[in-house]
Amino acid sequence: MKTSLRLISAAVLFSCSLLAQADIKLGDKLPVSPAVKVGKLPNGLTYYIQKNARPEKRLELRLVVKAGSILEDEDQRGLAHFTEHMAFNGSTNFKKNELISYLQSIGVRFGADLNAYTSFDETVYMLPIPTDKKENVETGFQVLEDWAHGVAFKDDAIESERGVVLEEERQGKGAMDRINKVLYPKLLNGSRYANRLPIGKAEVLRNFKPDAIRRFYRDWYRPDLMAVIAVGDIEPAEAEKLIQAHFGRLKNPAKPRARQYAKVPTYSKPEGVVITDPEAGGNAVMIRYPIFAKAEGQTYGDYRAKLIEGLYTGMLNQRIAELTQQANPPFLFGGAAMDQVVSGYHAFNTRAVLGKDGALPAITALLQEEQRARQFGFSAEELERGKKRILRGIERQYLEREKSESGAFVSEYTRNFLTQETMSGIEHEYNITNELVPKIALEEVNAAYRKAVPAQKNKLVVYTGASKAQAALPTPAELLATAAAAEKQTLAAHEEKQLASQLMDAAPQGGSIVSESVNAKLGTTELVLGNGVKVVLKPSDFKNDQVQLGGARFGGQSLYGVADVQNARYASSIVGQMGIKNLSPLDLSKVLAGKTARVSLNIGELSEFVSGGSGSADIETMLQLVYLGMTQPRRDEALFQAFIGRQKEIAANSQAVPEVSFMNAFVKTMFNDNPLAPGLPKPEDFDKVQLDRVLEIYRERFSSARGFTFNLVGSFDVEKVKPLLASYLGTLPAGEIVSEFKDRGVRPVRGVVKREVLKGKEQKSLVMLTFAGDAEYSAEAQLRLQALMEVLNIKVNEVLREQKGLIYSGGFHGALLKQPYGAYSISLNLPCGPENVDKVVAAALEEIRKVQENGPEAADLAKVKEGWSKGDLRAMRENGHWLSHLQAVQQDGRDPEAILTRVARGNAVTAQDVQATAKRYLDLENYVQMVLKPEPKTGE
């Protein structure tokens, strides 16, 4: 702790000393945060070390390698990514599968914690290590060393992993994959990047010789291209010693291959591109401006330019969003951004998801809005709102500086190593942002925008979508002609709507608190307000500027019959899209500029929910949003029509997606085609939605707060929030209202039911096994079911993936439900090849039978419990975890103090408990087996 305080004090003094100078010199380089120690070993390996206390007793380790798919030779297409897989399949100190098993035994979860990724230019290995035992830390660095130069690449392990990687490649196939394979060469303008997608080529993955992957590892996994990052609960001197011991002896090749970065040429002429696919789930346009080389900024001037970029991009996005707020908008969603194309290259892009009118109106609207901003500039009011948002955002980061998670730091240092992104530290960035932003003038923002988004340049105009879209498909020539015409039209300046400066002129009067009780064990205070509304308060120090709100009451959609299914299902979504008082959602975002407060009101299947969040300074604003959302919903015919049109188009487009057809078939099969069963939306559903009835249902469920219990968790003072709660929640109307849900009788089918769905062009399948039935709910039974799921998922990974090579991913998910009746639901989802469906089903059922007959292996159950223990240690310091628990207390009748005994109760789960749970719920005489298979080829 003393070291941490010294570092923080040093950082603050360091930042202040720089700002004490008369002016920031824009040409000066930004400093490196004194909180991080950066070093380089004699062999060229770079390292970053920082002591950090969040989360407790945990160290985040990374091995970052500047080697990705761009470096592959022609016979190595996909082997950068394959190398990443092999790092988990045997090394100098860990035999195949030993590494994952060991890490699970100390509470590190495969996938959720332990993971890696491969991109064009890098491969990054992620390893979180518990620090409660010193040997864990030592082993963590040993794992990184093995990855760096000790991967075994045994022939049998390579052959075994081929199936897994090919299944990952197969799983990624579909409409988007087919579209991207045509699109990427255009976006990357013929660069080598377009032919080096990380997943590689199936032909190479099936047939490469083992020496090809060993050659890739030998050429590119070398210390001068590596960084080790260690952030967390460790003394920097200790971490540095371990890095030197484990990585100091690594050597570079005698004749290293040159590490070069591919270039991306700019467009030499405008080009229109049309790419269609019969299974595309949506239609879109993209306008890409000329690509340009741009290194990460290093100076104060670069930092200031980035702030200006954020300002004009945010203002343009606000204007684009306004275009969707009409009854027949030119597109469904849209946005603009300065994107990093690949390392070292950027381009400004504008995108839109299309509605029924298709591509040409969308392109016209987007480019007209961009031209309007070029011609007339942005307004002073828009700029002021943008500045407020930036300043509040950096303030929140600054307030959380002592509570920042180690993962955020390792991500920053990873980017520094790969792209030279600066790492000045939040203390310094907060100070310079507050110094620079107020002085940014409107004229220079407008000038920077015009330079970044030039008119009449060599743009790429792209349409992607379904082969049979509702609107006529454009031609490439039409795309270009429409774009050129849009930039030449005569336009009027953007009009700034005058809005109130605050949500409410005065707080409601007359609220009161009639009782107060304290639970010292939980650190909670329960208030009963004068209108009967209950509020449970849980102040915490987990974050310095985070408050979370949740409220619930039984009722929901269950109170409405078949005739109102769609009105009830979409009521809260529609009202939420129309705003409050006299403010549309976009108006509301302008009024709230510079504040961090959000609220949503939802009518769920069995309950009404209120959820929200804010910074500590904006709690009153959040409560105002609750009050207005319940008492003053807004009616807007145009926004209603926009919502209906948008949802109909999304639903219509989704019908072409094979997985959507599969899920629709599953719901029909699982629930005997019950019209009240929740399913995926269809276009015709929205023809049944009526605005007046939607508002009526919304008011029926939210015009009274009777029966609501709210939970407030986070960084607040109880005494200070009590008057606010009395004023805004205590004055809500609380008239008579039904506050119980209705069991509408939706039940799963009984017996063994098997069904195949033939949909899709690609040779890939999805197996779904679902077990469901009646059960008595209890927290202990839920815990035992969770143990069963995790034990079985260990076996899915070990057997179906690693031993048999049948799948890449998949697993069990299960829960016990208390409402509307006691029930259990367990699903197993396993994507695989059509030729392997029977093998996958047989292997999965065999693992179920083993647990039923023999119980779980002791080592597997121990891994699950250790994972729980480490997970609970983190969760108990998270506001969201406490909010979920408090809501479960009210909704499920859970023991309020059960959260304090979660580890002890988890440790009490026995192998016999898990075995009995498997027998009870995984009834092999009562399940639904759904299989998605590709359509027969024409002529079959």
Secondary structure as GFF3:
##gff-version 3
##sequence-region A 1 940
A	DSSP	alpha_helix	2	19	.	.	.	ID=ss1
A	DSSP	beta_strand	37	40	.	.	.	ID=ss2
A	DSSP	beta_strand	46	51	.	.	.	ID=ss3
A	DSSP	beta_strand	58	65	.	.	.	ID=ss4
A	DSSP	three_ten_helix	69	71	.	.	.	ID=ss5
A	DSSP	three_ten_helix	74	76	.	.	.	ID=ss6
A	DSSP	alpha_helix	79	86	.	.	.	ID=ss7
A	DSSP	alpha_helix	98	105	.	.	.	ID=ss8
A	DSSP	beta_strand	115	118	.	.	.	ID=ss9
A	DSSP	beta_strand	123	130	.	.	.	ID=ss10
A	DSSP	alpha_helix	134	149	.	.	.	ID=ss11
A	DSSP	alpha_helix	155	171	.	.	.	ID=ss12
A	DSSP	alpha_helix	175	187	.	.	.	ID=ss13
A	DSSP	three_ten_helix	192	195	.	.	.	ID=ss14
A	DSSP	alpha_helix	202	207	.	.	.	ID=ss15
A	DSSP	alpha_helix	210	220	.	.	.	ID=ss16
A	DSSP	three_ten_helix	223	225	.	.	.	ID=ss17
A	DSSP	beta_strand	226	232	.	.	.	ID=ss18
A	DSSP	alpha_helix	236	247	.	.	.	ID=ss19
A	DSSP	beta_strand	271	277	.	.	.	ID=ss20
A	DSSP	beta_strand	284	288	.	.	.	ID=ss21
A	DSSP	beta_strand	292	293	.	.	.	ID=ss22
A	DSSP	alpha_helix	300	322	.	.	.	ID=ss23
A	DSSP	beta_strand	333	342	.	.	.	ID=ss24
A	DSSP	beta_strand	345	353	.	.	.	ID=ss25
A	DSSP	alpha_helix	359	376	.	.	.	ID=ss26
A	DSSP	alpha_helix	380	399	.	.	.	ID=ss27
A	DSSP	alpha_helix	406	419	.	.	.	ID=ss28
A	DSSP	alpha_helix	426	436	.	.	.	ID=ss29
A	DSSP	three_ten_helix	437	439	.	.	.	ID=ss30
A	DSSP	alpha_helix	442	452	.	.	.	ID=ss31
A	DSSP	beta_strand	460	466	.	.	.	ID=ss32
A	DSSP	alpha_helix	476	486	.	.	.	ID=ss33
A	DSSP	beta_strand	513	519	.	.	.	ID=ss34
A	DSSP	beta_strand	524	529	.	.	.	ID=ss35
A	DSSP	beta_strand	534	539	.	.	.	ID=ss36
A	DSSP	beta_strand	547	554	.	.	.	ID=ss37
A	DSSP	three_ten_helix	556	559	.	.	.	ID=ss38
A	DSSP	three_ten_helix	562	564	.	.	.	ID=ss39
A	DSSP	alpha_helix	565	578	.	.	.	ID=ss40
A	DSSP	alpha_helix	585	591	.	.	.	ID=ss41
A	DSSP	beta_strand	597	603	.	.	.	ID=ss42
A	DSSP	beta_strand	607	614	.	.	.	ID=ss43
A	DSSP	three_ten_helix	616	618	.	.	.	ID=ss44
A	DSSP	alpha_helix	619	631	.	.	.	ID=ss45
A	DSSP	alpha_helix	637	654	.	.	.	ID=ss46
A	DSSP	alpha_helix	658	670	.	.	.	ID=ss47
A	DSSP	three_ten_helix	683	688	.	.	.	ID=ss48
A	DSSP	alpha_helix	691	702	.	.	.	ID=ss49
A	DSSP	beta_strand	709	714	.	.	.	ID=ss50
A	DSSP	alpha_helix	718	728	.	.	.	ID=ss51
A	DSSP	beta_strand	752	758	.	.	.	ID=ss52
A	DSSP	beta_strand	765	774	.	.	.	ID=ss53
A	DSSP	alpha_helix	779	795	.	.	.	ID=ss54
A	DSSP	pi_helix	796	803	.	.	.	ID=ss55
A	DSSP	beta_strand	811	817	.	.	.	ID=ss56
A	DSSP	beta_strand	823	832	.	.	.	ID=ss57
A	DSSP	three_ten_helix	834	836	.	.	.	ID=ss58
A	DSSP	alpha_helix	837	854	.	.	.	ID=ss59
A	DSSP	alpha_helix	858	875	.	.	.	ID=ss60
A	DSSP	alpha_helix	879	892	.	.	.	ID=ss61
A	DSSP	three_ten_helix	896	901	.	.	.	ID=ss62
A	DSSP	alpha_helix	902	907	.	.	.	ID=ss63
A	DSSP	alpha_helix	911	921	.	.	.	ID=ss64
A	DSSP	beta_strand	927	933	.	.	.	ID=ss65
###
